Every structure is written in structure tokens, then in C-alpha cells.
Amino acid sequence: MNKSTITIDVILDPNKIPEQINWQASDNNADLKQKAKAMCIAFWDGEDKSAMRIDLWTKDMMVDEMGDFFYQMMMTMADTFKRATQQEALSEEMKTFAKDFIKKFQESQVKL
């Protein structure tokens, strides 16, 4: 049986606000840790039928980056949902929502 390990290091400031997020996967070809400004990880607890999440972002994550990050996550979630369930129509609805979300987000940023 193969095993893959993902290591995540979060460097905090004195107020426990993330300053840096670094991650590395054991089956990745990159020897160096990868930097990230944000992360969202979800685990499904089948016994409790609930999602457990870890959502972190560094203090240098810009608002426009957060909008792009959420848009890309929603699009990826739609693709994953389609592959897992074969529910193409619902996947397309999720993508439509994501596209509407990013459009409204970008419009709100222009107004600032």
C-alpha cells in the first residue's frame, strides 16, 4: 500500500495571526516547501455526518486574491462534485454561481 504525507507549517505572529503558510507533499517532486497565502481544508466525518474545516489565510493575503481564491475553489468543487456524483446539471449550477460570484466581487472592488 502506498502512503502520501502532506505537511503544513503555519508560522504565527505574537497575536497568533498567520504570517506564513508552507506545505509539502511526500509524493511531490518538489523538494522545497511550497508557500501559500491561504488554505481551506475539509475532512468528512462519516460517523458524525459533518465536515470539519481548517480555513487560514496570512495577513498579506489581499482582498482581490481572496475573491479569486474562492472563485477557483468553487469551480474546482463543482468539477469534483461532478466526478464523484455524475450530477452534471448540479455541477453546472455551481459553476454558474461561481461565475456570478466573481463578477459581483470584481464589480464591488471597482466601486472601492
Number of C-alpha atoms within 10 A of each C-alpha: 2 4 6 9 10 10 11 15 12 17 14 14 11 8 6 9 14 18 16 18 20 16 14 18 16 12 12 12 8 10 10 11 15 12 13 14 19 19 13 12 10 11 10 11 10 8 6 7 8 11 11 10 11 9 9 15 19 18 14 12 13 11 11 12 13 14 18 15 16 15 21 16 14 20 19 15 15 22 18 13 16 16 12 9 10 12 13 14 10 14 22 15 12 19 20 14 15 19 16 13 17 18 14 12 16 14 11 10 12 7 6 5
